[in-house]
Amino acid sequence: MADVKLNIAGRIYDVHCADGEEPHLLRLAGVVDEKVRAMPGGTELRQLLFASLMLADEAQDAKGKVEKAEPQSDSLRAAVALAESRETQARDELKAALAELAELKKAPPAPPPGTARPSHDRALLQIADRIEALATKVEQIP
């Protein structure tokens, strides 16, 4: 155990604390001293009472802000997870479309003009549309 001398409102207080906690305790005493010195007049006890009430009020306000921020951070985490999921899905769809396109390129060459096979043209147009749609999705991912 360590002994610390705290100076609050011009009065010295001897306090025991865990070893290594002295600097933290001195900072806390500085905050209390600042609040007490901001209290005009009154007895030392009254100044300490009002300082403690002000600090309790500040702590309560801070706690309320934290409680309000927690749901927002939860919804942000959910939005990030959803975006990551969509990005993974879009990447997978893009890889599949590229693989399908590669397979089509390996297919026998198109017949000479005038003997075009409409089924291949239609398939290539569908694949191109899918690739464009996937590229648009990927661009929209934050």
Backbone as CSV, one residue per row, in Angstrom:
resi,resn,N_x,N_y,N_z,CA_x,CA_y,CA_z,C_x,C_y,C_z
1,MET,0.838,-1.181,0.000,0.000,0.000,0.000,0.884,1.247,0.000
2,ALA,0.423,2.232,-0.724,1.157,3.493,-0.811,0.380,4.575,-0.073
3,ASP,1.095,5.539,0.452,0.480,6.685,1.116,0.629,7.900,0.203
4,VAL,-0.462,8.657,0.062,-0.444,9.838,-0.789,-1.007,10.994,0.013
5,LYS,-0.402,12.165,-0.136,-0.918,13.379,0.491,-1.627,14.177,-0.599
6,LEU,-2.929,14.378,-0.406,-3.736,15.118,-1.367,-4.020,16.505,-0.821
7,ASN,-3.905,17.498,-1.658,-4.190,18.870,-1.269,-5.473,19.294,-1.981
8,ILE,-6.541,19.412,-1.184,-7.834,19.822,-1.731,-8.311,21.023,-0.934
9,ALA,-8.534,22.109,-1.647,-9.000,23.360,-1.044,-8.056,23.831,0.064
10,GLY,-6.769,23.611,-0.131,-5.788,24.084,0.827,-5.623,23.187,2.032
11,ARG,-6.297,22.083,2.063,-6.192,21.166,3.203,-5.531,19.875,2.725
12,ILE,-4.651,19.319,3.555,-3.919,18.105,3.215,-4.683,16.897,3.763
13,TYR,-4.858,15.909,2.905,-5.519,14.653,3.279,-4.546,13.514,3.024
14,ASP,-4.328,12.665,4.036,-3.491,11.474,3.877,-4.389,10.327,3.445
15,VAL,-4.037,9.714,2.310,-4.860,8.654,1.740,-3.977,7.467,1.387
16,HIS,-4.501,6.273,1.594,-3.801,5.044,1.212,-4.366,4.573,-0.134
17,CYS,-3.485,4.024,-0.950,-3.928,3.472,-2.240,-2.997,2.344,-2.636
18,ALA,-3.391,1.602,-3.664,-2.553,0.516,-4.162,-1.277,1.093,-4.775
19,ASP,-0.206,0.327,-4.672,1.057,0.766,-5.257,0.862,1.032,-6.751
20,GLY,1.413,2.143,-7.221,1.312,2.510,-8.625,0.102,3.360,-8.953
21,GLU,-0.838,3.475,-8.028,-2.056,4.263,-8.265,-1.915,5.720,-7.839
22,GLU,-0.759,6.072,-7.298,-0.562,7.423,-6.775,-0.808,8.514,-7.820
23,PRO,-0.225,8.424,-9.030,-0.447,9.500,-10.013,-1.927,9.667,-10.373
24,HIS,-2.623,8.551,-10.495,-4.052,8.611,-10.831,-4.835,9.287,-9.704
25,LEU,-4.534,8.922,-8.482,-5.224,9.516,-7.335,-4.925,11.011,-7.233
26,LEU,-3.705,11.405,-7.527,-3.354,12.830,-7.497,-4.113,13.606,-8.580
27,ARG,-4.286,12.985,-9.774,-5.066,13.650,-10.838,-6.525,13.823,-10.402
28,LEU,-7.089,12.777,-9.791,-8.478,12.870,-9.322,-8.626,13.963,-8.261
29,ALA,-7.661,14.032,-7.347,-7.700,15.068,-6.317,-7.617,16.447,-6.950
30,GLY,-6.850,16.568,-8.028,-6.756,17.846,-8.742,-8.096,18.261,-9.318
31,VAL,-8.853,17.291,-9.837,-10.187,17.598,-10.388,-11.104,18.082,-9.270
32,VAL,-11.088,17.373,-8.131,-11.936,17.763,-6.997,-11.518,19.138,-6.488
33,ASP,-10.218,19.379,-6.371,-9.722,20.667,-5.896,-10.192,21.790,-6.821
34,GLU,-10.140,21.550,-8.129,-10.588,22.556,-9.097,-12.069,22.890,-8.894
35,LYS,-12.872,21.863,-8.665,-14.315,22.087,-8.446,-14.555,22.846,-7.140
36,VAL,-13.838,22.449,-6.086,-14.025,23.097,-4.773,-13.638,24.565,-4.863
37,ARG,-12.553,24.863,-5.529,-12.097,26.250,-5.626,-13.050,27.095,-6.484
38,ALA,-13.859,26.448,-7.317,-14.840,27.176,-8.133,-16.090,27.537,-7.323
39,MET,-16.226,26.959,-6.114,-17.379,27.245,-5.253,-17.115,28.528,-4.467
40,PRO,-17.929,29.525,-4.660,-17.705,30.769,-3.910,-18.176,30.638,-2.464
41,GLY,-17.343,31.054,-1.544,-17.710,31.138,-0.122,-18.161,29.812,0.457
42,GLY,-18.819,29.894,1.605,-19.317,28.702,2.274,-18.224,27.999,3.045
43,THR,-18.642,27.034,3.808,-17.685,26.264,4.601,-16.985,25.249,3.709
44,GLU,-15.890,24.718,4.220,-15.135,23.707,3.476,-16.015,22.492,3.188
45,LEU,-16.800,22.092,4.160,-17.688,20.946,3.995,-18.719,21.214,2.899
46,ARG,-19.267,22.428,2.913,-20.263,22.789,1.900,-19.636,22.833,0.504
47,GLN,-18.418,23.350,0.413,-17.723,23.379,-0.872,-17.475,21.957,-1.387
48,LEU,-17.049,21.078,-0.491,-16.808,19.684,-0.888,-18.116,19.006,-1.310
49,LEU,-19.203,19.313,-0.613,-20.507,18.744,-0.959,-20.913,19.170,-2.367
50,PHE,-20.839,20.458,-2.651,-21.245,20.938,-3.975,-20.298,20.435,-5.073
51,ALA,-19.016,20.358,-4.772,-18.070,19.831,-5.759,-18.406,18.377,-6.077
52,SER,-18.712,17.591,-5.045,-19.049,16.187,-5.289,-20.360,16.069,-6.072
53,LEU,-21.323,16.955,-5.804,-22.578,16.928,-6.562,-22.337,17.289,-8.032
54,MET,-21.484,18.275,-8.265,-21.169,18.650,-9.653,-20.467,17.516,-10.388
55,LEU,-19.532,16.865,-9.716,-18.824,15.753,-10.346,-19.761,14.569,-10.593
56,ALA,-20.667,14.305,-9.666,-21.643,13.229,-9.864,-22.550,13.544,-11.045
57,ASP,-22.933,14.819,-11.194,-23.773,15.236,-12.325,-23.025,15.031,-13.646
58,GLU,-21.761,15.433,-13.683,-20.960,15.241,-14.894,-20.810,13.762,-15.223
59,ALA,-20.606,12.940,-14.203,-20.473,11.496,-14.424,-21.782,10.913,-14.964
60,GLN,-22.902,11.365,-14.422,-24.214,10.898,-14.878,-24.451,11.303,-16.336
61,ASP,-24.110,12.537,-16.696,-24.250,12.989,-18.088,-23.393,12.140,-19.028
62,ALA,-22.156,11.878,-18.613,-21.258,11.073,-19.442,-21.806,9.658,-19.619
63,LYS,-22.360,9.106,-18.551,-22.939,7.757,-18.629,-24.119,7.743,-19.593
64,GLY,-24.946,8.786,-19.544,-26.086,8.873,-20.462,-25.636,8.954,-21.907
65,LYS,-24.577,9.704,-22.170,-24.057,9.814,-23.536,-23.533,8.473,-24.024
66,VAL,-22.869,7.741,-23.155,-22.348,6.421,-23.527,-23.500,5.483,-23.849
67,GLU,-24.552,5.505,-23.028,-25.698,4.625,-23.254,-26.404,4.961,-24.570
68,LYS,-26.446,6.254,-24.925,-27.060,6.647,-26.195,-26.187,6.231,-27.373
69,ALA,-24.877,6.243,-27.191,-23.961,5.928,-28.283,-23.886,4.425,-28.557
70,GLU,-24.137,3.591,-27.544,-24.015,2.144,-27.721,-24.937,1.599,-28.810
71,PRO,-26.234,1.944,-28.839,-27.076,1.424,-29.924,-26.614,1.898,-31.295
72,GLN,-26.122,3.133,-31.375,-25.632,3.635,-32.660,-24.429,2.830,-33.118
73,SER,-23.520,2.524,-32.212,-22.346,1.750,-32.602,-22.749,0.332,-32.981
74,ASP,-23.784,-0.226,-32.321,-24.272,-1.558,-32.701,-24.843,-1.536,-34.111
75,SER,-25.615,-0.491,-34.438,-26.197,-0.427,-35.777,-25.108,-0.189,-36.819
76,LEU,-24.061,0.566,-36.469,-22.951,0.756,-37.399,-22.214,-0.557,-37.646
77,ARG,-22.012,-1.343,-36.579,-21.360,-2.641,-36.745,-22.193,-3.542,-37.656
78,ALA,-23.521,-3.513,-37.473,-24.404,-4.327,-38.310,-24.336,-3.873,-39.763
79,ALA,-24.295,-2.562,-39.987,-24.210,-2.041,-41.357,-22.893,-2.452,-42.009
80,VAL,-21.805,-2.409,-41.265,-20.503,-2.814,-41.805,-20.525,-4.309,-42.145
81,ALA,-21.098,-5.116,-41.246,-21.173,-6.557,-41.507,-22.000,-6.838,-42.757
82,LEU,-23.117,-6.121,-42.919,-23.961,-6.296,-44.101,-23.202,-5.892,-45.364
83,ALA,-22.500,-4.775,-45.310,-21.727,-4.317,-46.468,-20.641,-5.333,-46.824
84,GLU,-19.969,-5.868,-45.824,-18.930,-6.870,-46.086,-19.535,-8.124,-46.698
85,SER,-20.698,-8.514,-46.202,-21.387,-9.683,-46.749,-21.773,-9.461,-48.210
86,ARG,-22.303,-8.279,-48.495,-22.685,-7.956,-49.875,-21.461,-7.897,-50.778
87,GLU,-20.372,-7.362,-50.263,-19.147,-7.291,-51.055,-18.666,-8.695,-51.394
88,THR,-18.675,-9.595,-50.417,-18.241,-10.968,-50.652,-19.142,-11.638,-51.682
89,GLN,-20.446,-11.439,-51.538,-21.397,-12.028,-52.483,-21.161,-11.475,-53.894
90,ALA,-20.968,-10.167,-54.003,-20.745,-9.565,-55.315,-19.444,-10.079,-55.937
91,ARG,-18.408,-10.217,-55.125,-17.141,-10.742,-55.642,-17.308,-12.177,-56.135
92,ASP,-18.050,-12.984,-55.368,-18.281,-14.367,-55.776,-19.065,-14.426,-57.090
93,GLU,-20.081,-13.579,-57.208,-20.867,-13.555,-58.443,-20.011,-13.083,-59.619
94,LEU,-19.151,-12.126,-59.377,-18.276,-11.627,-60.434,-17.295,-12.714,-60.876
95,LYS,-16.728,-13.444,-59.924,-15.814,-14.538,-60.266,-16.539,-15.593,-61.095
96,ALA,-17.779,-15.917,-60.700,-18.548,-16.917,-61.443,-18.826,-16.430,-62.865
97,ALA,-19.168,-15.169,-63.009,-19.457,-14.617,-64.335,-18.197,-14.613,-65.192
98,LEU,-17.064,-14.269,-64.580,-15.814,-14.278,-65.336,-15.442,-15.698,-65.755
99,ALA,-15.675,-16.669,-64.885,-15.391,-18.060,-65.227,-16.303,-18.512,-66.365
100,GLU,-17.552,-18.122,-66.295,-18.498,-18.475,-67.359,-18.078,-17.834,-68.676
101,LEU,-17.647,-16.608,-68.621,-17.182,-15.915,-69.822,-15.948,-16.608,-70.403
102,ALA,-15.039,-17.038,-69.541,-13.839,-17.748,-69.991,-14.226,-19.051,-70.685
103,GLU,-15.209,-19.736,-70.142,-15.677,-20.974,-70.765,-16.268,-20.696,-72.137
104,LEU,-17.019,-19.619,-72.256,-17.611,-19.274,-73.551,-16.542,-18.916,-74.576
105,LYS,-15.467,-18.310,-74.107,-14.385,-17.962,-75.027,-13.697,-19.217,-75.560
106,LYS,-13.720,-20.289,-74.770,-13.103,-21.542,-75.201,-13.978,-22.275,-76.219
107,ALA,-15.221,-21.870,-76.338,-16.158,-22.537,-77.251,-15.678,-22.353,-78.683
108,PRO,-16.153,-23.196,-79.584,-15.741,-23.066,-80.977,-16.055,-21.676,-81.510
109,PRO,-15.275,-21.193,-82.457,-15.478,-19.845,-82.980,-16.858,-19.706,-83.625
110,ALA,-17.298,-18.470,-83.633,-18.610,-18.175,-84.204,-18.584,-18.442,-85.700
111,PRO,-19.709,-18.864,-86.236,-19.762,-19.114,-87.675,-19.608,-17.804,-88.439
112,PRO,-19.284,-17.881,-89.704,-19.109,-16.665,-90.504,-20.378,-15.827,-90.519
113,PRO,-20.242,-14.543,-90.829,-21.408,-13.668,-90.857,-22.484,-14.236,-91.778
114,GLY,-23.703,-13.983,-91.368,-24.832,-14.479,-92.133,-25.300,-15.824,-91.631
115,THR,-24.459,-16.518,-90.860,-24.859,-17.805,-90.291,-24.727,-17.750,-88.771
116,ALA,-24.955,-16.577,-88.186,-24.796,-16.390,-86.738,-25.756,-17.278,-85.967
117,ARG,-25.278,-17.685,-84.782,-26.131,-18.504,-83.925,-26.701,-17.592,-82.846
118,PRO,-28.003,-17.319,-82.942,-28.624,-16.382,-82.003,-28.503,-16.814,-80.546
119,SER,-28.446,-18.107,-80.274,-28.376,-18.552,-78.878,-27.077,-18.089,-78.219
120,HIS,-25.948,-18.102,-78.990,-24.677,-17.636,-78.422,-24.700,-16.125,-78.208
121,ASP,-25.249,-15.410,-79.172,-25.329,-13.961,-79.025,-26.153,-13.594,-77.798
122,ARG,-27.250,-14.273,-77.612,-28.125,-14.008,-76.477,-27.396,-14.322,-75.168
123,ALA,-26.686,-15.447,-75.145,-25.950,-15.832,-73.933,-24.860,-14.813,-73.618
124,LEU,-24.149,-14.373,-74.642,-23.095,-13.377,-74.413,-23.675,-12.062,-73.919
125,LEU,-24.816,-11.652,-74.452,-25.458,-10.423,-73.986,-25.899,-10.558,-72.540
126,GLN,-26.422,-11.724,-72.165,-26.844,-11.947,-70.780,-25.640,-11.900,-69.832
127,ILE,-24.557,-12.507,-70.264,-23.348,-12.496,-69.420,-22.819,-11.074,-69.285
128,ALA,-22.800,-10.338,-70.378,-22.328,-8.949,-70.316,-23.210,-8.135,-69.382
129,ASP,-24.522,-8.346,-69.444,-25.433,-7.634,-68.540,-25.151,-7.989,-67.089
130,ARG,-24.902,-9.273,-66.814,-24.606,-9.701,-65.438,-23.310,-9.077,-64.931
131,ILE,-22.304,-9.045,-65.815,-21.025,-8.458,-65.400,-21.189,-6.977,-65.103
132,GLU,-21.934,-6.268,-65.922,-22.170,-4.837,-65.668,-22.936,-4.623,-64.373
133,ALA,-23.944,-5.469,-64.119,-24.714,-5.351,-62.874,-23.826,-5.613,-61.667
134,LEU,-22.973,-6.622,-61.744,-22.059,-6.933,-60.642,-21.043,-5.819,-60.428
135,ALA,-20.545,-5.276,-61.510,-19.587,-4.170,-61.393,-20.247,-2.968,-60.719
136,THR,-21.499,-2.716,-61.040,-22.244,-1.616,-60.389,-22.389,-1.891,-58.904
137,LYS,-22.706,-3.155,-58.538,-22.825,-3.511,-57.116,-21.518,-3.304,-56.385
138,VAL,-20.420,-3.746,-56.996,-19.113,-3.625,-56.355,-18.750,-2.165,-56.169
139,GLU,-19.081,-1.318,-57.126,-18.780,0.111,-57.014,-19.577,0.769,-55.904
140,GLN,-20.742,0.235,-55.581,-21.601,0.834,-54.556,-21.215,0.403,-53.156
141,ILE,-20.359,-0.583,-53.027,-19.936,-1.057,-51.706,-19.031,-0.016,-51.095
142,PRO,-19.360,0.397,-49.825,-18.540,1.449,-49.200,-17.151,0.974,-48.852
